[in-house]
Amino acid sequence: MIPLGDSLLKYDTPVLISHSSGTSRSPKGRSFRVSPEQSLDATPVPPPKPKTVPLEQQHEEILNAILPPREWTEGTDVWLQKVSSVPGTRKDVLKLGEHLDSLLEKRQARLHGICPVRRELFSQCFDELIRQATVSCAEQGLLLGRVRDEINMTLATYRSIYESSMAFGMRKVLQAERSQDDTHTRVAELEREKLDLVKQLNEEKAKCEAVEKKETERRKVEERKHAEEIQDLKRRNEQLKEQGIKGTGAHRLETQTSTKSIYRMGFTCFSSFPRKRLGEVRLRSLVVW
């Protein structure tokens, strides 16, 4: 017989249910035999009336339904081991706690977080408590079995959600890595474009500085020429003013001389003219003046 691992759930003695010679035994290890009262040549008897199933057998069936027997193979032999139907005592419960602590320490189970070892040992401990409760009260055992199944279903749901979330997370990580590669490529392209733009900007700045320098020199030359022209025009203006003053004085002298001669001529003419036309002559003289 292959020894199974140490379990917190109490089992009965293993029973051989299949042998290499082909013979089979009952789950309790006894062969099926005909009772001595019945002979092969006896007259057929009517089937017995159905009897009520004993309470112990009902408890055993319920116990096997809640905690199925374990089965294993050794060579060509098949062994079966059922859960023990011995009631549990207070001493058994205390031993169960001590055994649980020793196994947790022996198998180095983690006290916090997710730990498969701790989960397995606590499941075995809960199954042993269900076994003891079922032996004492079948209804209580059925209720605890439903609680255990609900817990297992909840854990299975959490496990499936965790696995699906892990798969989703891995897909997102791969997508992020691909997106990160694309982003790195795009960043490299933008860096190269930035360097080209900076180079163009420096070239344009150099051109702008050269143009500004050239225009500054040209403006200085133009300002100098303009200042020289203004000075030249001022000198010419002063010269023209001086010439204009001199010409104006000579012209006034000539004008005064011609005016005096005109007065003399007019006075001579007036003295020879008759008085009737004296008014007309005066008027003409005024107009000439």
Secondary structure, DSSP 8 states (H G I E B T S, - for coil): -------SS-B---EEEE-TTS-B--TTS------TT--TTS------------HHHHHHHHHHHHS--EEEEETTEEEEE-B------HHHHHHHHHHHHHHHHHTT--SSS--HHHHHHHHHHHHHHHHHHHHH-HHHHHHHHHHHHHHHHHHHHHHHHHHHHHHHHHHHHHHHHHHHHHHHHHHHHHHHHHHHHHHHHHHHHHHHHHHHHHHHHHHHHHHHHHHHHHHHHHHHHHHHHHHHHHHHHHHHHHHHHHHHHHHHHHHHHHHHS-GGGHHHHHHHHHHH-
